[in-house]
Amino acid sequence: MKSHLKSLILAAVVALFALQVHATIVPAGSTVTNSYPWESSAAAGLTLTKGNSDTLLLTVKLQTQRKMPDNEYSFDVDGTYGKTSGVKSTDTLHGFAQWNHLFSDRFFSYLRGEGLHDGIADVKYRVTIGPGVGYYFIKEKQTTLAGEFGVSEVFQRLGTNSTAYTTLRLAERFEHKFGSGARIWQNVEFLPQVDRFQNYLINAEVGVEAALAKNLTMQTYVDDNYNSQPSPGRKKNDVKLVSAVAYKF
């Protein structure tokens, strides 16, 4: 199981890296333009208290995306670490990569890979990878609303128990950008096991962003992760509220 998982992760990383290289390299004889640049941001937040309370909470989030007429690429890595009175209270590392290939202005197929480690929820690892199709119900310069449907393979280790199973994936994502540089966004996905619907995952995020300077913004967002069958002794629902300063480049 471990060797199979490592091979799958390696294959996914290589495939996604190849897709990024393919998007960056310009074929011979074509004209080089900057019409579709990568849009990236790095965000960090820190909460530190000393005295009657002794707490530390650090959050980091790196994002990049590129939207072209035929292909869209999105990459995200985020992590949180915290201690309360010297005891670890938060320990997560999460990331995803997604490639969309558009067959028309609104209809597309996708390949998505995602990984999670949550030390407090006793999720040693959870890797989800799979294809699907999607459709932009709204696709404007300032506003997008898309729905996605696909299948995914889940490989996870909860405590000492390793499992692998197939899920459906139903997802929706929305974003609106204001002329002032502010934006709001929201996304949610539902992943039920195909042969045991009572085992499912729900991941959701809603956030707002306001401009502080030309390339500097303030982000506030809520992450909600629900696991219907968590590790023994752990709760089903985890909610995280994050405020961070982001630099866009």
Secondary structure, 3 states (H helix, E strand, C coil): CHHHHHHHHHHHHHHHHHHHHHHHCCCCCCCCCCCCCCEEEEEEEEEEECCCCCEEEEEEEEEEEEECCCEEEEEEEEEEEEEECCEEEEEEEEEEEEEEEECCCCEEEEEEEEEEEECCCCEEEEEEEEEEEEEEEEECCCEEEEEEEEEEEEEEEECCEEEEEEEEEEEEEEEEECCCCCEEEEEEEEEEECCEEEEEEEEEEEEEEEECCCCEEEEEEEEEEEECCCCCCCCCEEEEEEEEEEEEC
